[in-house]
Amino acid sequence: MNDPQTSAAPALRRLLDLLGSGAATEDFAEVLADARRRGAPAAVLQEIDDATWQALRVHRTLRQHRRREAELTALFDTAGDLAASRDLDTVLQAIVRRARLLLGTDTAYLTLPDEAAGDTYMRVTDGSVSVLFQTLRLSLGDGLGGLVAQAARPYATPDYRTDDRFHHTGTIDAGVLDEGLVAIIGVPLLLGGRVIGVLFAADRSPRAFSPDEVALLCSLAAHAAIALDTAKSLADTRAALAELGAANELVRAHSAAVQRAEQAHDRLTDLVLRGAEVPDVAAAVAALLDGEIAVLDAEGEPLAGRVASAAGLTEAIAASRAEGRSVRHGGLWVCAVLAGQDALGAMVLRGRPDLDDADRRLFERAGVVTALLLLLRRSVAETENRVRGELLTDLLTAPDRDPAGLTARGRRLGVDLGRPHLVLVAEPAGATGAAATTDRGRLAGAAGRYLFGSRGIGAEHGEAVVLLVPDGGDPEETARQAAERLARLAGFPVTVGAGRPAAGPPAIAASYAEGLRCLRALRVLGRAGEGASARALGFLGVLLGDGHDVDGFVGATLGPLLDYDARRGTELVRTLRAYFDCGGSLTRAKDELHVHVNTVVQRLDRVEALLGRDWNVPERSLELQLALRLQLLAEP
């Protein structure tokens, strides 16, 4: 039996108990301190220290998962409320309460316009203690809410009282002061490109709101807009029933269409809750609308279905995003898929040139459900990419420490390091200093979207962003395409250097070193913003590459001449070598070759026809001379 004084097992069991019970971070450090007090040996203390560090990493990951799970659960619960409830007050109250709880603010509230009075009023509040604040009415254009309504975009302030971006009025400031609010964030409720209200969250102390919190509040605001839109639809239906009694069949048909839309929304929401993928939702919408559905990502790449013609589709998506509704584009219907102001992609309906209002709303609600699904996929992908990024960092930092362990970690993450992979090393082109750091962060995010749905991994490493992708063939073409697409995703030029295909941790680390040298060579050669491999850099590739592919370089440089000599029995290679050896003198070259000077001229004309008119410029000449020397050395 192991002595507790010389064994780390009790401490490890205690760490597992702490993880299982969700203990506070401080409790984990107590395990090591207790072992020290008991006089445990240094090796045991080191093992406990390493285990504590790993436990804290797992603890932090679990906490992040719980937070994201809470956010997604709230969004799904809200979608369920919309599908199941007909009480507008209940739905709006639930949305406001969830906004307050998820953002951890002291209060949250929602304002709606009063068209008759020409101002806005507090529709729902949660966490408010001031009667003056709860009954506050705001003139259009005043306060933070007025700015949100006018600009149709989110605004946040860490201290409302000192922020001069908003039009302060005595009435508003008095209500805010009575409630004790300091930090406020507001996002618009958009419907058909029109702001129909504003959703707020506020704290009674200074606070900066993160982009994730803004996006989450925008998603809840989208649900509130749907709730209001549904309520308006139901109100319109009731008015039509009252006013058009003589057209009972028409009203019944309209009601059936509304019910069909609600049932369709329930069905789509249920698909998401059961873990369906984008193609499943697209198939369900296509069946409901009796047409063909394609779903595109933010770059226009298909996630489900296909689009026969992309002409003008970008403009149609932009119009749908601006209007907040689906738009007609020739024989197609296009609906932007949005999460607040974040464009996630688009849905395209074909085969239904005419859509009535009910089907159009169904199509648009399908876009909201698709947005929820894509947000979920993005959240999962970001979490997976962080874990994979840690693997990549360890792989490049210490590949020889535990190759088998690294390979096993990769296998658990769905990455088979035993198969050939390409290492791409990317950096923002031209940025320096603080701008380079900022752009590198944006490039890392773009790399995550570039790898989305693939078996590749990426992470910031050193001064660059490294991507490990399954070997797809030509490293040169892969690097070029990666530079182009990463530039589109990041919004600025990106330089990409590719190493040779490699399998196994040590070889992958060596390929990274080659890709990094290639990246630096592109920078020195003035080719920033391009993608290339070491082999494609000519003689520089021979010097930079670990494999020193001399035969490949000679073949790529002298190939046309070697082939011509082999087919025709000529001596173009020997003539070119003599020409360079004689310093470019035709007279000396003809003596060296024992031929007439016109023969030398004719042969060099043939060299120019085969290699191009730039064969004798300094840079190309240097490559040719080096290739001739290497070819001479390689001859038996």
Secondary structure, 3 states (H helix, E strand, C coil): CCCCCCCCHHHHHHHHHHHHHCCCHHHHHHHHHHHHHCCCCHHHHHHHHHHHHHHHHHHHHHHHHHHHHHHHHHHHHHHHHHHHCCCHHHHHHHHHHHHHHHHCCCEEEEEEEECCCCEEEEEEEECCCCHHHHCCEEECCCHHHHHHHHHCCCEEECCHHHCCCCCCCHHHHHHHHHHCCCEEEEEEEEECCEEEEEEEEEECCCCCCCHHHHHHHHHHHHHHHHHHHHHHHHHHHHHHHHHCHHHHHHHHHHHHHHHHHHHHHHHHHHHHHCCCCHHHHHHHHHHHHCCEEEEEECCCCEEECCCCCCCCHHHHHHHHHHHCCCEEECCEEEEEEEECCEEEEEEEEECCCCCCHHHHHHHHHHHHHHHHHHHHHHHHHHHHHHHHHHHHHHHHHCCCCCHHHHHHHHHHCCCCCCCCEEEEEEEECCCCHHHHHHHHHHHHHHHHHHHCCCCCEEEEECCEEEEEEECCCCHHHHHHHHHHHHHHHHCCCEEEEECCCECCHHHHHHHHHHHHHHHHHHHHCCCCCCEEECHHHCHHHHHHCCCCCHHHHHHHHHHHHHHHHHHHCCCHHHHHHHHHHCCCCHHHHHHHHCCCHHHHHHHHHHHHHHHCHHHHCHHHHHHHHHHHHHHHHHCC
